Amino acid sequence: MAIYVMLAIWSLLLIPWMFFALLGTGMAFEGGKTVDAYYFLFTIWSYPCFVAAAFLFRRRHPKTVILPGLSGLLAVFENAVHKATSH
């Protein structure tokens, strides 16, 4: 039951994600084609892939339901890389 609740939450979060992803994709490259822009894009566009993977593997591997949370960890990683590389 908890697996289906988590999948429902991740799926509902896809609705506002579309707005921010399209907006963020356009804004990511305003400063030029930098590594930070590509990290940001990978973080944003990996979220629906993680949701799809969690949905596909929900029966065989129930713990994959936490996979979309990895997108948030990617955002933290991207922020840490940005701080480490900026002077």
N, C-alpha and C positions, 0 to 999 in steps of 0.2 A: 504494500500500500504506500509506504513512504517513497518508494522508487517512482511511482506514478505521480505523486504530489510534487516531487522534485522536478520531474520532467515537465509537468504542467507549468511550474514556476519558470523554469528555463525557457520554455516555449513562449510564455506570455512576455517575457523580457525581450523576445525577438521583435516585438511590435515597436517599442521605442528605439530599439537598436537600429532599425532601418533608417530612421531619421538621422541619428547621430553618425552612423557609418557613412551615409552619403555626404553629409555635411563635413565630417572629418576627413574624408578622402579628398575633397576639394581643398581643404585648408592645410593638409599635411605638407603639401609641396609649395606653399607660398614662400617659404624661406629657401627654396631650392631643393635639389635632389640630394638630400643628406641621408646618412645612415639612420638618424633619428626618425625621419619621415617614413623610411621603410620599416623600421621597428614598429612604429605606430600603426601603419597599415596592416602589418602582419598580426598585431594584437587585435585590431578591430575586426578584421575579416576572418580570423580564426574562430571567433565565437560561434557563428552558425555551423561551422564544421564540427566543432566539439559537441554542440547540441545534437546534430545528426548522428554522430558516432555514439553518443550516450543513448539515443533512441534505438539505434540499430543493435547495440550490444546489451540492452537492458535485461534480457532474459538469460543469456549465457554468462554474462559478467555483470551482476547488479551494481558492483562498486563503480562502474564507469559512469554512473549518474553524476558523480562529482566532477567529471571531466570538464564541463563548461566553466567551472571555477578556475581552471587553469588559465583561462583568458585573463582573469584578474591578476593572477600571478605574473603573467607576461607583461601586464601593464606596470607592475611594480618593478620588474626586471628592466623594462625599457626606461623607466624613470631613473633607476640606479645607473644605468649605462650613460644616460644623458648627463647626469651630475658628474660622473667620473670623467667624461670626455670634455666637458665644457670648462673653460678656464676662468 
